[in-house]
Amino acid sequence: MGMIDITGKRVLLREAVASGRIILSPETVKKIRENQIKKGDPLVVAEIAAMKAAKETYLLIPHCHQIPLNTVELNFSIGNNFVEANCLVKAEAMTGVEMEALVGASIALTTIWDMVKYLEKDKDGQYPSTRISDIKVLKKVKKPGSKPEAV
């Protein structure tokens, strides 16, 4: 077995967007909106964690190639009882970046959970309604690169 050989593939501009959602209590979401989380702003920390995770995807998933990423961008939507994370990844590479986008979105959501867990636990220390869901690739694009290849 082994890694897929991508030697013959062309360098193209590759983009992927992945998203997911963490379900939280409305009280927790209110504290996020009002910047009242003890560990700081979970969205800022989640953005940094997602950027780091996307760049390290090849270390986490055995068959992923190491890809120099051009950008990792996160944006968040906040509802009454959830935070949604969208992770955009771009690279000029021989293989796609959807795994990097999925890892980025997943780690962003997990980071949010870590930062608000003290608010989400019940009296027994369990998480009866907190959950991460709907992690998916929203878009995958490949097109000719934005700059000419080096000679």
C-alpha positions in Angstrom: 0.0 0.0 0.0 1.5 3.4 0.8 0.7 7.0 -0.2 -0.9 7.8 -3.5 1.8 8.8 -6.0 0.9 12.3 -7.2 4.1 12.8 -9.2 2.3 13.2 -12.5 -0.4 15.6 -11.3 -0.2 19.3 -12.2 0.2 22.1 -9.8 -3.2 23.8 -9.7 -4.8 26.3 -7.4 -6.8 24.2 -5.0 -9.5 25.5 -2.7 -11.8 23.8 -0.2 -14.4 25.0 2.3 -15.6 22.8 5.1 -18.0 23.6 7.8 -19.5 22.2 11.0 -21.5 23.2 14.0 -21.2 23.0 17.8 -24.5 22.8 19.6 -24.4 24.7 22.9 -26.8 26.0 25.5 -28.3 29.4 24.7 -26.7 30.6 28.0 -23.3 29.6 26.7 -23.9 31.3 23.4 -25.0 34.5 25.2 -21.7 34.5 27.2 -19.7 34.0 23.9 -21.5 37.0 22.3 -20.9 39.1 25.4 -17.2 38.1 25.7 -17.7 36.5 29.1 -15.8 33.2 28.6 -13.1 32.7 31.3 -10.4 31.5 28.9 -10.9 34.4 26.5 -12.6 34.8 23.2 -13.3 31.3 21.9 -13.7 32.4 18.3 -10.2 34.0 18.2 -8.6 31.0 19.8 -10.5 28.6 17.6 -9.3 30.5 14.5 -5.7 30.2 15.5 -6.1 26.5 16.4 -7.8 25.8 13.0 -5.0 27.5 11.1 -2.4 25.5 13.0 -4.3 22.2 12.6 -4.9 22.7 8.8 -1.2 23.2 8.3 -0.5 20.0 10.3 -3.1 17.8 8.6 -0.4 15.6 7.0 0.9 14.8 10.5 -2.6 13.7 11.7 -4.0 11.8 8.7 -1.5 9.1 7.4 -2.3 9.3 3.7 -2.3 13.1 3.4 0.6 14.8 1.6 2.4 17.7 3.1 1.1 20.8 1.3 2.4 24.3 1.7 -0.9 26.3 2.2 -1.4 29.7 0.7 -4.2 30.6 3.2 -6.5 29.3 5.9 -9.4 31.5 6.7 -12.1 31.0 9.3 -15.5 32.6 9.8 -18.1 31.9 12.3 -21.9 32.3 12.5 -23.6 32.4 15.8 -27.2 31.2 16.3 -29.3 30.9 19.4 -27.9 27.6 20.4 -24.9 27.0 18.1 -21.7 28.3 16.6 -20.9 27.3 13.0 -17.4 27.4 11.7 -16.4 27.7 8.0 -12.8 26.9 7.1 -11.5 28.0 3.7 -8.1 26.6 2.6 -6.2 27.5 -0.5 -2.9 26.0 -1.9 -1.1 25.8 -5.2 -0.5 22.1 -5.1 -0.7 18.7 -6.9 -3.5 17.4 -4.6 -6.6 18.8 -3.0 -7.0 20.6 0.3 -10.4 19.3 1.5 -8.8 17.3 4.3 -7.1 20.4 5.6 -10.4 22.3 5.5 -12.2 19.5 7.4 -9.4 19.3 10.0 -9.5 23.1 10.4 -13.3 23.2 10.9 -13.2 20.2 13.3 -10.4 21.6 15.4 -12.1 25.1 15.5 -15.2 23.5 16.9 -13.3 21.3 19.4 -11.4 24.3 20.6 -14.7 26.1 21.2 -15.9 23.1 23.2 -12.8 23.2 25.3 -13.2 26.8 26.1 -16.8 26.6 27.2 -16.9 23.1 28.7 -17.2 24.5 32.2 -20.5 26.1 31.2 -21.8 23.0 29.4 -21.4 20.4 32.1 -24.3 19.2 34.1 -24.2 18.6 37.9 -22.7 15.1 37.2 -19.9 16.6 35.0 -21.5 15.2 31.7 -22.4 17.0 28.5 -26.0 16.0 27.9 -26.7 18.3 25.0 -23.3 19.6 23.7 -22.4 18.1 20.4 -20.4 18.7 17.2 -22.3 18.0 14.1 -22.7 18.5 10.3 -19.0 18.5 9.5 -18.9 18.5 5.7 -17.1 19.8 2.6 -19.2 22.7 1.2 -17.0 23.3 -1.8 -13.9 22.0 -3.6 -12.3 23.8 -6.5 -9.3 23.3 -8.7 -8.2 25.7 -11.4 -5.0 26.9 -13.0 -2.7 28.7 -10.6 -2.7 32.4 -10.1 1.0 32.9 -11.0 3.1 31.2 -13.7 5.2 28.3 -12.6 8.9 28.9 -12.0 11.3 28.1 -14.8 
